[in-house]
Amino acid sequence: MEDTLEQAREEIADHPDLPRLVADGCARVADKWESYNDELWEARRWAISLAKSYAADEGIPLVSPDDEHDPNK
């Protein structure tokens, strides 16, 4: 989960709910994913995508780290 959270922080600015959202995404992917090795990156991408969807469903605004300090975005 920590590796996925670190990868998520490359495209999502840190947010208090981000670890929980990523953990939820990881749990869902782990239930459905049976492969390892190079496909692990794809599993992490899926978990991050789920975390973004969960955030949207809960009304939690997640932004890119590049947009975090830009009030015009």
C-alpha positions in Angstrom: 0.0 0.0 0.0 2.8 2.4 0.8 4.3 2.0 -2.7 0.9 2.8 -4.2 0.4 5.8 -2.0 3.9 7.1 -3.0 3.0 6.6 -6.6 -0.4 8.3 -6.1 1.4 11.3 -4.6 3.2 11.8 -8.0 -0.1 12.8 -9.5 -2.3 13.8 -6.6 -1.4 16.4 -4.0 -1.4 15.1 -0.4 -4.8 15.2 1.2 -5.7 13.9 4.7 -8.1 11.3 3.1 -5.6 10.1 0.5 -4.1 7.2 2.5 -7.6 5.8 3.3 -8.8 6.2 -0.3 -5.6 4.5 -1.7 -5.9 1.7 0.9 -9.5 1.1 -0.1 -8.5 1.0 -3.8 -5.7 -1.4 -3.0 -8.0 -3.7 -1.1 -10.4 -3.9 -4.0 -7.6 -4.5 -6.5 -6.1 -7.2 -4.2 -9.4 -9.1 -4.2 -9.4 -9.2 -8.0 -5.7 -9.2 -9.1 -3.7 -12.4 -9.2 -0.6 -11.3 -11.1 2.7 -9.9 -9.9 6.0 -8.8 -11.5 5.8 -6.1 -14.1 2.0 -6.0 -13.9 2.2 -4.7 -10.4 2.5 -1.1 -11.8 -0.8 -1.6 -13.6 -2.4 -2.8 -10.4 -1.2 0.3 -8.6 -2.6 2.5 -11.4 -5.9 0.7 -11.0 -5.9 1.3 -7.2 -5.1 5.0 -7.7 -7.9 5.3 -10.2 -10.3 3.7 -7.8 -9.1 6.1 -5.1 -9.9 9.0 -7.3 -13.4 7.6 -8.0 -14.0 7.1 -4.3 -12.9 10.7 -3.6 -15.3 12.0 -6.3 -18.1 9.9 -4.9 -17.4 11.4 -1.4 -17.1 14.9 -2.7 -13.4 15.1 -1.7 -11.4 17.4 -4.1 -8.1 15.9 -5.1 -5.7 18.0 -7.2 -2.5 17.5 -9.0 0.6 18.4 -7.0 1.3 21.0 -9.7 -2.1 22.6 -9.1 -1.9 22.5 -5.4 -0.6 26.0 -5.0 -2.1 27.6 -8.1 -5.3 29.4 -7.1 -6.3 29.8 -10.7 -6.9 26.0 -11.2 
